[in-house]
Amino acid sequence: MAEVLIATKLAEAVLSQVVRSIAQLLIHEAASLKGVENDIKNLQNELRWMKSFLKDADRKQEQDERVRIWITEVRDVATEIEDSVETYIFKVRSSYIKPFHLRKLRTKLSTIKDNLRSISEKMQRYQIQFSNGDQGTNSLRNLRRSYPDDEEDDIIMLMDTMAALKAQLMALGNRRCVVSVVGMAGLGKTTLAKKVYNDADVKKHFDCCAWVFLSQQYVIKEVLSEILIQVGFQSDHPNRRNFERQKYTKESLEERKSKREFLNGLDDHELICLLKNELEEKRYLIVLDDIWHIDAWNRVQNAFPIGKLGSKVMFTTRIETIASSADPLSPPISPPFLTPSESWELLKRKAIPRETLGEHGIPFELEELGKTMAEKCGGLPLAIIVLGGFLRTKINSVDEWVKVLKDVKSRMINQLKSTQQYRVEDILELSFQDLPYYLKPCFLYLGRFPEDSEIAKGRLIRLWIAEGFIPTVGNEEDGGRLIEDIAEQCLGELIDRCMVQVSKKDNTGKGVKTFRLHDLMRDFCISKAKEKLFLEIVQSSGTNQIATTARSRRIVIHMNHDLDGQTPWVGQVHSNLRSLFCSVPILSLKKENFLLLRVLELDFQRRDGACKLPSGIGNLIYLRHLKVCGVRRLRLPKSIGNLLLLQTLYLRRPKNMEVMLPSTMSRLRHLRHLLLPAYYSRRGWAMGALFANDSLKNFVTLKGIKARHLIRDNEVLPLSNIRDLEITDFRSDKEVTLVLNSLSFHSQLGSLQSLGMHFEGGEFPNLELLSHCHLLSKLSLEGQLSQENLRFLPESLTKFQVSLCSCDQDKIAVLEKLPNLRILQWYSFHGNDVGYKLVFSDGGFPKLEILRLGHFPNFVEWEVEEGAMPNLKKLDMVYVPQLRMIPEGLKHVTTLRELN
């Protein structure tokens, strides 16, 4: 039954997407489709009719092979229609033999129509029926825009185990110990380890700490390099080859990236020696999260010396023999399964928001049902959390909870599985089935990201939109509501359902910046996506696996030295491919195989020298999203101007990438997100041409743009929907004033949320106009600032980054009065003539949570009064050589967790 329900939801999602796509084609390609538009409209109506039957097919309670076959046929014919129409339009644009192509398309559409008729007849012949149940789950829900700190909920039952683990880590001994946290997937190993790792006492106990994740396809060089970065590997060490850097230049902001470039040039043995030297005189804690093979430990253990008394390496692993092999003298710690009462307590917290509870608490009938469901989860935290997210979407009524309990029981009885692992799979299946049709592809898409990676909200939203997953509601511009807002709402629903885990919140502290997918959830995504030809992950060497995935509509190819642009795998890809994520160089994109591509991401893996995009890039006329990274110099071809539907162009990693932009860029009028590197140039054309006519109103993200390219005839081109804007290379006070004048006007539209301005010419002119940007939450300024200018910062600011600017007490006195500031990052790179003192006064920085101070060469004394920074959680200080001591007043900041 599960496969039937999943297929139903996917088919419904496919139909919805195809109906929308065909509607857009009929609008934008009317000229190309002249002569067949009626045929296409008839097919569109037929698909709408089928979609109405699919809407509630997931309510069918019995397994039915007929339904499975019928749904597969519906999905296949829907995608065939879309592929046929788009292929025809492509050929019309690139050929003069239009009558021939028109006849061919008519024949194809006629065949498809016969197939649709056959599918409809089968529905009646075999009496395939669907109930007309409640469709509440198929509508976009109004979701909260902020997410509570659920960290405490997830570890409420682990206090005893936490204490034992903490004691083991802080125990002194004359040998380097390996402490292992062992248990099955979903038991809470990483949650437990991370909670103890971030404990303030643990952090103070060790001189340096590092946390790295080992996937099953780990790369030793990357593991060692990441540990070196985290433990404070310094670029000015005497044995750093040609790695010479000055400490007081702007480039120090890129120090972390430069360290990676240096480390990338070393082999495994050199990295082991480097790390061993780095740790030799330190008491260190290194965490290797999710280790699968003892071989991984054997290859890196020589990098970890005895060090200072009490140094530790901590594992999390599912395999007990790994723990015992690594250190037989150190007993492993295993998080226990939850008791029935603990299970109910956790389920209650996840399923019923505290704010919805009345004064009488949870009704007795609901509590009894909840306890029964919690017990069915077998004490496994992940299963309970996902079930809680599932229940959270239901009305808190006895009838609704009875239905869920029946579903839970029926799955476990039908499958005759009782182990905890299968119970998790059952709960995941149940939650997945309950997703609205529009969320099905959104969720499965998450499987394309690497294991345990932090997924950036902005990137995911851009990809979802490019794929066509996001349902549009009315006019995008109504009430300032953009399609990006709807996509964020979809992500919020997945978070509400506990199907993804919030990793970092945004600078407001209410929204999401990054999130993670539990490894079991990711395995589930990949399995279902592969089954439905939705997505395929390619990691093995050679071309055989590529051949087996040829019909998948989305392919992710991870770096492998056996796969390169010379191999024939490119020609094996099926022409229905819609997305390609590739970390190997591609020399050519054959028109026959890639003409329907909508998403293309290429990572050249930090290659030095110049690179160019694969030939044939200009043939991808349906491309919506193009990201190129990992290259030092890149020249875009003129044919990039053929990508008229392009919405996202990302050319920003590394930030010192040099890009040559062709004049044909001015044709890309549908761009919404343009992310440029610090160094770009254009050949003989005005960048302002890109912003001609009404195209500027589309921009939501514009990063790395030079100030002069936004100014025409002493006026700044309007950016009415801009959310995230970064402007570089201001050359005069006049340019700054012109831009601020424009932004202060458009900020009244309520769109601008993040602004970056880089003015290297000296001191910023009067910034009074910034005070009119009442909704601005993030501001980054690079250049000298006066005390008076800081008074103009809007009270709405939650994050302020400043660099290349001197610091003094008068400036701090202004900043500490900002009522909503949560994050302050100040990189000075300026030395005062004499040493100076800073005082953070009582009541100052009332909401500050993160403070980073860097490169303050003459900062000698710091006083923190009691009552200052009452919410500070993290303090980072980089190169403050003359600071005599950490202020004693920090002892009053009881919220402080990290001090680096």
HUGI-V148662 format. One record per residue. N is the residue number from 0. RES is the residue in one letter. PHI is phi in radians with two decimals (999 if undefined). BURIAL is 1 if it has 9 or more other ideal C-beta (glycine too) atoms within 8 Angstrom, else 0. Layout:
BEGIN
N;RES;PHI;BURIAL  N;RES;PHI;BURIAL
END
This chain:
BEGIN
0;M;999;0  1;A;-1.01;0  2;E;-1.10;0  3;V;-1.10;1  4;L;-1.14;1  5;I;-1.11;1  6;A;-1.07;1  7;T;-1.05;1  8;K;-1.06;1  9;L;-1.13;1  10;A;-1.09;1  11;E;-1.11;1  12;A;-1.11;1  13;V;-1.08;1  14;L;-1.05;1  15;S;-1.04;1  16;Q;-1.13;1  17;V;-1.16;1  18;V;-1.03;1  19;R;-1.12;1  20;S;-1.10;1  21;I;-1.13;1  22;A;-1.05;1  23;Q;-1.14;0  24;L;-1.11;1  25;L;-1.13;1  26;I;-1.39;0  27;H;-1.51;0  28;E;-2.12;1  29;A;-0.99;1  30;A;-1.14;0  31;S;-1.18;1  32;L;-1.72;1  33;K;-1.05;0  34;G;1.88;0  35;V;-2.25;1  36;E;-1.12;1  37;N;-1.19;0  38;D;-1.06;1  39;I;-1.20;1  40;K;-1.11;1  41;N;-1.11;1  42;L;-1.12;1  43;Q;-1.09;1  44;N;-1.12;0  45;E;-1.08;1  46;L;-1.15;1  47;R;-1.07;1  48;W;-1.10;0  49;M;-1.10;1  50;K;-1.07;1  51;S;-1.11;0  52;F;-1.33;1  53;L;-1.32;1  54;K;-0.89;1  55;D;-2.14;1  56;A;-1.11;1  57;D;-1.23;0  58;R;-1.40;0  59;K;-1.10;1  60;Q;-1.71;0  61;E;-2.13;0  62;Q;-1.28;0  63;D;-2.56;1  64;E;-1.09;0  65;R;-1.09;0  66;V;-1.13;1  67;R;-1.02;1  68;I;-1.15;0  69;W;-1.07;1  70;I;-1.12;1  71;T;-1.05;1  72;E;-1.14;1  73;V;-1.07;1  74;R;-1.08;1  75;D;-1.15;0  76;V;-1.25;1  77;A;-1.10;1  78;T;-1.20;1  79;E;-1.14;1  80;I;-1.08;1  81;E;-1.06;1  82;D;-1.09;1  83;S;-1.14;1  84;V;-1.16;1  85;E;-1.18;1  86;T;-1.10;1  87;Y;-1.08;1  88;I;-1.07;1  89;F;-1.04;1  90;K;-1.19;1  91;V;-1.08;1  92;R;-1.20;0  93;S;-1.92;0  94;S;-2.53;0  95;Y;-1.67;0  96;I;-1.62;0  97;K;-1.16;0  98;P;-1.01;0  99;F;-1.09;0  100;H;-1.15;1  101;L;-1.13;1  102;R;-1.09;0  103;K;-1.10;1  104;L;-1.14;1  105;R;-1.04;1  106;T;-1.08;0  107;K;-1.10;1  108;L;-1.14;1  109;S;-1.11;1  110;T;-1.10;0  111;I;-1.09;1  112;K;-1.10;1  113;D;-1.09;0  114;N;-1.11;1  115;L;-1.12;1  116;R;-1.08;0  117;S;-1.12;0  118;I;-1.11;1  119;S;-1.12;1  120;E;-1.13;0  121;K;-1.09;1  122;M;-1.08;1  123;Q;-1.38;0  124;R;-1.05;0  125;Y;-1.71;0  126;Q;0.94;0  127;I;-1.43;1  128;Q;-2.24;0  129;F;-2.19;1  130;S;-1.27;0  131;N;-1.77;0  132;G;-1.43;0  133;D;-1.12;0  134;Q;-1.86;0  135;G;-1.06;0  136;T;-1.35;1  137;N;-1.70;0  138;S;-1.97;0  139;L;-1.09;1  140;R;-1.55;0  141;N;-1.39;0  142;L;-1.91;0  143;R;-1.14;0  144;R;-1.82;0  145;S;-2.29;0  146;Y;-2.27;1  147;P;-1.22;0  148;D;-1.41;0  149;D;-1.57;1  150;E;-1.00;0  151;E;-1.16;0  152;D;-1.04;1  153;D;-1.31;1  154;I;-2.12;1  155;I;-1.07;1  156;M;-1.72;1  157;L;-1.91;1  158;M;-1.07;0  159;D;-1.12;0  160;T;-1.17;1  161;M;-1.07;1  162;A;-1.10;0  163;A;-1.16;1  164;L;-1.16;1  165;K;-1.08;1  166;A;-1.11;0  167;Q;-1.14;1  168;L;-1.18;1  169;M;-1.63;1  170;A;-1.22;0  171;L;-1.54;0  172;G;-2.92;0  173;N;-1.60;0  174;R;-2.35;0  175;R;-1.40;1  176;C;-1.71;1  177;V;-1.89;1  178;V;-1.81;1  179;S;-1.99;1  180;V;-1.90;1  181;V;-2.09;1  182;G;2.96;1  183;M;-1.26;0  184;A;-1.08;1  185;G;1.54;1  186;L;-1.48;1  187;G;1.82;1  188;K;-1.08;1  189;T;-1.17;1  190;T;-1.03;1  191;L;-1.12;1  192;A;-1.10;1  193;K;-1.20;1  194;K;-1.10;1  195;V;-1.24;1  196;Y;-1.02;1  197;N;-1.54;1  198;D;-1.09;1  199;A;-1.07;0  200;D;-1.13;0  201;V;-1.13;1  202;K;-1.07;1  203;K;-1.24;0  204;H;-1.19;1  205;F;-1.83;1  206;D;-1.25;0  207;C;-2.66;1  208;C;-2.39;1  209;A;-2.61;1  210;W;-2.26;1  211;V;-2.29;1  212;F;-1.79;0  213;L;-1.91;1  214;S;-1.34;1  215;Q;-1.15;0  216;Q;-1.87;0  217;Y;-1.19;1  218;V;-2.11;0  219;I;-0.99;1  220;K;-1.02;1  221;E;-1.18;0  222;V;-1.10;1  223;L;-1.13;1  224;S;-1.10;1  225;E;-1.13;1  226;I;-1.10;1  227;L;-1.04;1  228;I;-1.06;1  229;Q;-1.27;1  230;V;-1.51;1  231;G;1.69;0  232;F;-0.89;1  233;Q;-1.80;0  234;S;-1.28;1  235;D;-1.75;0  236;H;-1.10;0  237;P;-1.07;0  238;N;-1.83;0  239;R;-2.01;1  240;R;0.92;0  241;N;-1.68;0  242;F;-1.49;0  243;E;-1.80;0  244;R;-2.36;1  245;Q;-1.64;0  246;K;-1.43;0  247;Y;-1.93;0  248;T;-1.81;0  249;K;-1.02;0  250;E;-1.08;1  251;S;-1.10;1  252;L;-1.10;0  253;E;-1.72;1  254;E;-1.04;1  255;R;-1.06;0  256;K;-1.14;1  257;S;-1.16;1  258;K;-1.04;1  259;R;-1.10;1  260;E;-1.11;1  261;F;-1.13;1  262;L;-1.12;1  263;N;-1.12;1  264;G;-1.51;0  265;L;-1.74;1  266;D;-1.55;0  267;D;-1.05;1  268;H;-1.09;0  269;E;-1.13;0  270;L;-1.15;1  271;I;-1.08;1  272;C;-1.12;0  273;L;-1.11;1  274;L;-1.17;1  275;K;-1.06;1  276;N;-1.09;0  277;E;-1.15;1  278;L;-1.68;1  279;E;-0.93;0  280;E;-1.83;0  281;K;-2.09;1  282;R;-1.62;1  283;Y;-2.14;1  284;L;-2.26;1  285;I;-2.05;1  286;V;-1.89;1  287;L;-1.90;1  288;D;-1.54;1  289;D;1.11;1  290;I;-1.47;1  291;W;-1.88;1  292;H;-2.33;0  293;I;-1.11;1  294;D;-1.03;0  295;A;-1.08;1  296;W;-1.18;1  297;N;-1.05;0  298;R;-1.39;0  299;V;-2.01;1  300;Q;-1.09;0  301;N;-1.18;0  302;A;-1.37;1  303;F;-1.95;1  304;P;-1.32;0  305;I;-1.05;0  306;G;1.13;1  307;K;-1.24;1  308;L;-0.92;0  309;G;1.66;1  310;S;-1.15;1  311;K;-2.41;1  312;V;-2.06;1  313;M;-2.04;1  314;F;-1.83;1  315;T;-2.11;1  316;T;-2.73;1  317;R;-1.54;1  318;I;-1.98;0  319;E;-1.16;0  320;T;-1.13;0  321;I;-1.12;1  322;A;-1.10;1  323;S;-1.20;1  324;S;-1.26;0  325;A;-1.22;1  326;D;-2.73;1  327;P;-1.10;0  328;L;-1.51;0  329;S;-1.92;1  330;P;-1.16;0  331;P;-1.23;1  332;I;-1.94;1  333;S;-2.14;0  334;P;-1.07;1  335;P;-1.37;0  336;F;-1.16;0  337;L;-1.32;1  338;T;-1.29;0  339;P;-0.97;1  340;S;-1.20;0  341;E;-1.15;1  342;S;-1.07;1  343;W;-1.15;1  344;E;-1.05;1  345;L;-1.20;1  346;L;-1.08;1  347;K;-1.06;1  348;R;-1.17;1  349;K;-1.44;1  350;A;-1.48;1  351;I;-2.15;1  352;P;-0.99;0  353;R;-0.99;0  354;E;-1.22;0  355;T;-1.61;0  356;L;-1.33;0  357;G;-1.42;0  358;E;-1.23;0  359;H;-1.67;0  360;G;1.33;0  361;I;-1.44;1  362;P;-1.02;0  363;F;-1.01;0  364;E;-1.10;0  365;L;-1.14;1  366;E;-1.09;1  367;E;-1.13;0  368;L;-1.11;1  369;G;-1.10;1  370;K;-1.12;1  371;T;-1.13;1  372;M;-1.14;1  373;A;-1.07;1  374;E;-1.15;1  375;K;-1.14;1  376;C;-1.40;1  377;G;1.18;1  378;G;1.35;1  379;L;-1.62;1  380;P;-0.98;1  381;L;-1.06;1  382;A;-1.07;1  383;I;-1.17;1  384;I;-1.12;1  385;V;-1.15;1  386;L;-1.08;1  387;G;-1.09;1  388;G;-1.11;1  389;F;-1.09;1  390;L;-1.13;1  391;R;-1.08;1  392;T;-1.46;1  393;K;-1.71;1  394;I;-1.23;0  395;N;-1.33;0  396;S;-2.20;0  397;V;-1.08;1  398;D;-1.04;0  399;E;-1.12;1  400;W;-1.23;1  401;V;-1.11;1  402;K;-1.06;0  403;V;-1.12;1  404;L;-1.07;1  405;K;-1.09;0  406;D;-1.09;1  407;V;-1.11;1  408;K;-1.10;1  409;S;-1.10;0  410;R;-1.13;1  411;M;-1.26;1  412;I;-1.29;0  413;N;-1.07;0  414;Q;-1.58;0  415;L;0.91;0  416;K;-2.07;1  417;S;-2.22;0  418;T;-1.26;0  419;Q;-1.06;1  420;Q;-1.04;0  421;Y;-1.25;1  422;R;-1.13;1  423;V;-1.08;1  424;E;-1.05;1  425;D;-1.09;1  426;I;-1.18;1  427;L;-1.05;1  428;E;-1.06;1  429;L;-1.09;1  430;S;-1.14;1  431;F;-1.13;1  432;Q;-1.08;1  433;D;-1.40;0  434;L;-1.10;1  435;P;-1.05;1  436;Y;-1.00;1  437;Y;-1.28;1  438;L;-1.56;1  439;K;-1.00;1  440;P;-1.15;1  441;C;-1.05;1  442;F;-1.23;1  443;L;-1.06;1  444;Y;-1.10;1  445;L;-1.13;1  446;G;-1.16;1  447;R;-1.33;1  448;F;-1.45;0  449;P;-1.03;0  450;E;-1.00;0  451;D;1.09;1  452;S;-1.40;0  453;E;-1.49;0  454;I;-1.67;1  455;A;-1.36;0  456;K;-1.00;1  457;G;-1.06;0  458;R;-1.13;0  459;L;-1.07;1  460;I;-1.07;1  461;R;-1.11;1  462;L;-1.20;1  463;W;-0.98;1  464;I;-1.15;1  465;A;-1.07;1  466;E;-1.29;1  467;G;1.48;1  468;F;-1.39;1  469;I;-1.52;1  470;P;-1.24;0  471;T;-1.58;0  472;V;-2.14;0  473;G;1.13;0  474;N;-1.45;0  475;E;-0.96;0  476;E;-1.49;0  477;D;-1.07;0  478;G;1.10;0  479;G;1.29;0  480;R;-1.55;1  481;L;-1.76;1  482;I;-1.11;1  483;E;-1.08;1  484;D;-1.17;0  485;I;-1.17;1  486;A;-1.08;1  487;E;-1.13;1  488;Q;-1.14;1  489;C;-1.10;1  490;L;-1.09;1  491;G;-1.05;1  492;E;-1.22;1  493;L;-1.11;1  494;I;-1.18;1  495;D;-1.01;1  496;R;-1.47;1  497;C;1.07;1  498;M;-1.61;1  499;V;-2.33;1  500;Q;-2.02;0  501;V;-1.12;1  502;S;-1.76;0  503;K;-2.33;0  504;K;-1.54;1  505;D;-1.33;1  506;N;-1.16;1  507;T;-1.41;1  508;G;1.42;1  509;K;-1.95;0  510;G;-1.61;1  511;V;-1.89;1  512;K;-1.79;1  513;T;-2.41;1  514;F;-2.58;1  515;R;-2.21;1  516;L;-2.04;1  517;H;-1.00;1  518;D;-1.08;1  519;L;-1.17;1  520;M;-1.15;1  521;R;-1.16;1  522;D;-1.01;0  523;F;-1.10;1  524;C;-0.96;1  525;I;-1.11;1  526;S;-1.08;0  527;K;-1.23;1  528;A;-1.13;1  529;K;-1.16;1  530;E;-1.04;0  531;K;-1.75;1  532;L;1.00;0  533;F;-1.44;1  534;L;-2.75;1  535;E;-2.38;1  536;I;-1.78;1  537;V;-1.97;1  538;Q;-2.27;0  539;S;-1.36;0  540;S;-1.39;0  541;G;1.38;0  542;T;-1.94;1  543;N;-1.08;0  544;Q;-1.18;1  545;I;-1.02;1  546;A;-1.08;1  547;T;-1.26;0  548;T;-1.84;1  549;A;-1.02;1  550;R;-1.58;0  551;S;-1.13;1  552;R;-1.47;1  553;R;-2.45;1  554;I;-2.25;1  555;V;-2.01;1  556;I;-2.02;1  557;H;-1.50;1  558;M;-0.98;0  559;N;-2.68;1  560;H;-1.15;0  561;D;-1.49;0  562;L;-1.87;1  563;D;-2.61;0  564;G;-1.16;1  565;Q;-1.49;0  566;T;-1.34;1  567;P;-1.41;0  568;W;-1.06;1  569;V;-1.02;1  570;G;-1.30;0  571;Q;-1.54;1  572;V;-1.22;1  573;H;-1.29;0  574;S;-1.25;1  575;N;-1.51;1  576;L;-1.07;1  577;R;-1.91;1  578;S;-2.48;1  579;L;-2.39;1  580;F;-2.03;1  581;C;-2.37;1  582;S;-1.94;1  583;V;-2.25;1  584;P;-1.17;1  585;I;-2.06;1  586;L;-1.54;0  587;S;-2.61;1  588;L;-1.99;1  589;K;-1.16;1  590;K;-0.98;0  591;E;-1.15;0  592;N;-1.71;1  593;F;-2.19;1  594;L;-1.19;1  595;L;-1.75;1  596;L;-1.10;1  597;R;-1.94;1  598;V;-2.27;1  599;L;-2.42;1  600;E;-2.18;1  601;L;-2.13;1  602;D;-2.07;1  603;F;-1.47;1  604;Q;1.02;0  605;R;1.01;1  606;R;-1.27;1  607;D;-1.39;0  608;G;1.43;0  609;A;-1.50;0  610;C;-2.34;1  611;K;-2.31;0  612;L;-1.20;1  613;P;-1.06;1  614;S;-1.09;0  615;G;1.60;1  616;I;-1.04;1  617;G;-1.25;1  618;N;-1.41;1  619;L;-1.48;1  620;I;-1.23;1  621;Y;-1.71;1  622;L;-1.11;1  623;R;-1.87;1  624;H;-2.42;1  625;L;-2.31;1  626;K;-2.22;1  627;V;-2.24;1  628;C;-2.57;1  629;G;1.33;1  630;V;-2.39;1  631;R;-1.44;1  632;R;-2.31;1  633;L;-2.47;1  634;R;-2.04;0  635;L;-1.40;1  636;P;-1.32;1  637;K;-1.05;0  638;S;-1.16;1  639;I;-1.06;1  640;G;-1.19;1  641;N;-1.37;1  642;L;-1.49;1  643;L;-1.17;1  644;L;-1.68;1  645;L;-1.06;1  646;Q;-1.83;1  647;T;-2.22;1  648;L;-2.23;1  649;Y;-1.98;1  650;L;-2.37;1  651;R;-2.26;1  652;R;-2.22;0  653;P;-1.30;1  654;K;-1.17;1  655;N;-1.61;1  656;M;-1.04;1  657;E;-1.85;1  658;V;-2.17;1  659;M;-1.80;1  660;L;-1.75;1  661;P;-1.43;1  662;S;-1.13;1  663;T;-1.18;1  664;M;-0.98;1  665;S;-1.14;1  666;R;-1.50;0  667;L;-1.48;1  668;R;-1.49;1  669;H;-1.79;1  670;L;-1.06;1  671;R;-2.02;1  672;H;-2.33;1  673;L;-2.12;1  674;L;-2.12;1  675;L;-1.86;1  676;P;-1.36;1  677;A;-1.15;0  678;Y;-2.11;0  679;Y;-2.40;1  680;S;-2.52;0  681;R;-2.35;1  682;R;-1.62;0  683;G;1.05;0  684;W;-2.64;1  685;A;-1.52;0  686;M;-1.02;1  687;G;-1.05;1  688;A;-1.09;1  689;L;-1.14;1  690;F;-1.83;1  691;A;-1.28;0  692;N;0.96;0  693;D;-1.76;0  694;S;-1.16;1  695;L;-1.10;1  696;K;-1.16;0  697;N;-1.36;1  698;F;-1.16;1  699;V;-1.91;1  700;T;-2.21;1  701;L;-2.49;1  702;K;-2.18;1  703;G;1.47;1  704;I;-1.30;1  705;K;-1.40;1  706;A;-0.99;1  707;R;-1.15;0  708;H;-1.45;1  709;L;-1.75;1  710;I;-1.95;1  711;R;-2.41;0  712;D;0.92;0  713;N;1.08;0  714;E;-2.32;0  715;V;-1.50;1  716;L;-1.10;1  717;P;-1.24;0  718;L;-2.22;1  719;S;-1.26;1  720;N;-1.95;1  721;I;-1.12;1  722;R;-1.88;1  723;D;-2.28;1  724;L;-2.27;1  725;E;-2.26;1  726;I;-2.04;1  727;T;-2.07;1  728;D;1.03;1  729;F;-1.15;1  730;R;-1.92;0  731;S;-2.72;0  732;D;-1.04;0  733;K;-1.09;0  734;E;-1.10;1  735;V;-1.07;1  736;T;-1.13;1  737;L;-1.06;1  738;V;-1.15;1  739;L;-1.12;1  740;N;-1.08;1  741;S;-1.18;1  742;L;-1.17;1  743;S;-1.13;1  744;F;-1.25;0  745;H;-1.31;1  746;S;-1.14;1  747;Q;-1.14;0  748;L;-1.33;0  749;G;1.41;0  750;S;-1.78;1  751;L;-1.19;1  752;Q;-2.04;1  753;S;-2.38;1  754;L;-2.39;1  755;G;-2.19;1  756;M;-2.36;1  757;H;-2.04;1  758;F;-2.16;1  759;E;-1.59;1  760;G;-1.40;0  761;G;2.46;0  762;E;-1.61;0  763;F;-1.04;1  764;P;-1.26;0  765;N;-0.97;0  766;L;-1.91;1  767;E;-1.00;0  768;L;-1.11;1  769;L;-1.08;1  770;S;-1.14;0  771;H;-1.51;1  772;C;-1.51;1  773;H;-1.24;0  774;L;-1.86;1  775;L;-1.21;1  776;S;-1.93;1  777;K;-2.25;1  778;L;-2.39;1  779;S;-2.19;1  780;L;-2.14;1  781;E;-2.07;1  782;G;2.57;1  783;Q;-1.24;1  784;L;-2.18;1  785;S;-1.52;0  786;Q;-1.04;1  787;E;-1.10;0  788;N;-1.13;1  789;L;-1.14;1  790;R;-1.20;0  791;F;-1.58;1  792;L;-1.15;1  793;P;-1.20;1  794;E;-1.17;0  795;S;-1.28;1  796;L;-1.04;1  797;T;-1.97;1  798;K;-2.42;1  799;F;-2.32;1  800;Q;-2.02;1  801;V;-2.40;1  802;S;-2.52;1  803;L;0.96;1  804;C;-2.46;1  805;S;-1.24;0  806;C;-2.15;1  807;D;-2.66;1  808;Q;-1.11;1  809;D;-1.09;0  810;K;-1.22;1  811;I;-1.08;1  812;A;-1.08;1  813;V;-1.37;1  814;L;-1.12;1  815;E;-1.22;1  816;K;-1.60;0  817;L;-1.15;1  818;P;-1.31;0  819;N;-2.02;1  820;L;-1.20;1  821;R;-1.84;1  822;I;-2.30;1  823;L;-2.22;1  824;Q;-2.15;1  825;W;-2.27;1  826;Y;-1.95;1  827;S;-1.35;1  828;F;1.03;1  829;H;-2.23;1  830;G;-1.85;0  831;N;-1.19;1  832;D;-1.10;0  833;V;-2.26;0  834;G;-1.12;1  835;Y;-2.35;1  836;K;-2.05;1  837;L;-2.05;1  838;V;-2.11;1  839;F;-1.70;1  840;S;-1.51;1  841;D;-0.97;0  842;G;1.52;0  843;G;-1.33;1  844;F;0.87;1  845;P;-1.12;0  846;K;-2.02;1  847;L;-1.12;1  848;E;-1.98;1  849;I;-2.27;1  850;L;-2.22;1  851;R;-2.18;1  852;L;-2.10;1  853;G;-2.45;1  854;H;1.04;1  855;F;-1.91;1  856;P;-1.16;1  857;N;-2.03;1  858;F;-1.41;1  859;V;-1.92;1  860;E;-2.55;1  861;W;-2.39;1  862;E;-2.04;1  863;V;-2.01;1  864;E;-1.31;1  865;E;-1.08;0  866;G;1.77;0  867;A;-1.42;1  868;M;0.80;1  869;P;-1.17;0  870;N;-2.01;1  871;L;-1.12;1  872;K;-1.94;1  873;K;-2.43;1  874;L;-2.23;1  875;D;-2.05;1  876;M;-2.31;1  877;V;-2.14;1  878;Y;0.87;0  879;V;-2.17;1  880;P;-1.18;0  881;Q;-1.80;1  882;L;-1.14;1  883;R;-1.27;0  884;M;-2.84;0  885;I;-1.22;0  886;P;-1.07;0  887;E;-1.12;0  888;G;-1.11;1  889;L;-1.16;1  890;K;-1.15;0  891;H;-1.45;0  892;V;-1.54;1  893;T;-1.29;0  894;T;-1.53;1  895;L;-1.16;1  896;R;-1.95;0  897;E;-2.22;1  898;L;-2.33;1  899;N;-2.05;0
END
